[in-house]
Every structure is written in C-alpha cells, then in structure tokens.
Amino acid sequence: MKKLRFIIPLLFCLLLGLGINNANASEGISIYINGEKQSFSNQAVIENGSTLVPLRGIFESLGANVQWNQSTQTIVASKGNTKVWLKIGSKNAKVNDNAINLSVPAQVKSGKTLVPLRFISESLGANVQWNQNTQTVTITGDSNNEKTEKEKVEIPTLKLGETYSDNQIEVTIKKVEYVQEKYYKGYNVYFSVKNKSKETLDSMGGLQFKINESKYQKEINNNSIIIHFGSSRYIYEGESKDGYYEYIIDRDVKIEEITYHMMDDGVLKESKAKWIVE
C-alpha cells in the first residue's frame, strides 16, 4: 500500500510534466514568409503531431483575398485564378475543382482560423518548410496580388450620394459616419442596393477602401464587419435593401475612396464603381 501511495503521485507528476512539455512545444513557433518574420494575433500550434498555422494572415501575406461566412462556417480565399474553399471542423477542402483531405480539420482558436501547414502549399502552390529543431516555418511564394482583366477595367467614379446603375444592380453609397464610442472607434458606411435582374443576389456586395494612411489600408480592408440591414441576406428581383456596414478599428484614419464589388460565394468578384469621400 505504501508503494502504491508513492507511485500514484509519481505518475501524476510525470503526466503533468508531459502535458507541460507538449504545450511548450507549440509555443515559440516562428513563421517566415519570403524572408520576413511574421507577427500574427494568433500563433502557430502543434496538435496531434500536426503544425497548425493562422490561415488569414498567411494567405493575405501571399496575396490572397480571404472571406469568412459566419452562417455556413466556411472560408473562401482567392488569388488570381485559384479559389480555395474549406469548412471549420471538416477535413474536406477544395482548390478550384480539386478535393483536398486535411490531416487535421480546420479549426478556430481565439477567434482565428488555423489550418495544417501543408495546406498552404497544397492550396496556393507556396514552398513550405518546417524545421523541427528551431520550431520554424518558412514559406516562400508570390506575394503580389494578381490582377484580373476585370480588375484592370476603369470603373465609374462618383461622389457620395450618387447612384451607380446598370442592367443588374443599382447602388448608392450615401454617407460615411465616423464613430467615437467609450470603448472603440470606427466608422459606418451607409448604402443601398437594388436588384434589377432576375437572378437573386446572395448579399449586398462588398466594400474596399483607400485611406489616407496606406500602412493601415490592408488592416482596415480585412477588418471584421458588422452588417446592419434586413434579416435575409438575399436580394430578390426588384427588391431594395438599405443599411450600413460598421467597421470597428482603433486607428485615426480617413477614408478617401470606397469601391463597391459584386460578390460570388463570399469572394469579391467584380468592381462596379467607386465613390470619392470628401
């Protein structure tokens, strides 16, 4: 019995030590993209022998556009002619029409999406290396956004309050309102969209911003958005929706231009018009 009383605490200490070692193994992982060390709000971790890395930060550093769909828990990323799809909690992913099986399901930790490291190379064609001894991830790839022909086309330039119209939609960006609350600051962008076609629109579209501080431009364009409009996101033939997007960001910036994009499965698809903010 004395031996048993000694063995049980010893086993507990050993198990606790293993847990601490395993946790430490996931700390201090460094990520380098094209030679530059990255600093993300959430770090890489090791889980069940797989290295998981922050998807959005890496994808955007490699020039991809990332969109999150809260209702379906899916992520769609696009870069040039490449379109990547994955779902939280699922091992199934797609790159264009090719199915990919993840070693560990995509998951959310601290509000950020983590994916297996190898998925980065499989999806965007980047070169990925993992150094176990130094706990370092090295990623090499093209970080330049590839512009499609549609993005190169000159789009109409309007003033706030003016309306863009074609045979498919009618869009008015009405005003920009800067907000200073007790615990946050940001801005609201008020606009309306009317569907003039027979095809149902699956969202009001997307906005991209040019601001007076270019170093914060990427941060603002990828910031979380709270969307305020009708209860259904769909806009049917002849229907109009009014509302606003609320952007919360702790930066003293001013918007100079707003570009409106049509959306396709959560991805910015086609630039329609831009509005000058004076």
Secondary structure as UniProt FT lines:
FT   HELIX           2..25
FT   STRAND          30..33
FT   TURN            34..35
FT   STRAND          36..37
FT   STRAND          45..47
FT   TURN            48..49
FT   STRAND          50..54
FT   HELIX           55..61
FT   TURN            62..63
FT   STRAND          65..69
FT   TURN            70..73
FT   STRAND          74..79
FT   TURN            80..81
FT   STRAND          82..87
FT   TURN            88..89
FT   STRAND          92..95
FT   TURN            96..97
FT   STRAND          98..101
FT   STRAND          107..109
FT   TURN            110..111
FT   STRAND          112..116
FT   HELIX           117..124
FT   STRAND          127..131
FT   TURN            132..135
FT   STRAND          136..140
FT   HELIX           149..152
FT   STRAND          157..159
FT   TURN            160..161
FT   STRAND          163..165
FT   STRAND          169..180
FT   STRAND          185..195
FT   STRAND          206..211
FT   HELIX           214..216
FT   HELIX           217..221
FT   STRAND          225..228
FT   TURN            237..238
FT   STRAND          240..248
FT   STRAND          255..264
FT   TURN            265..266
FT   STRAND          267..276
//
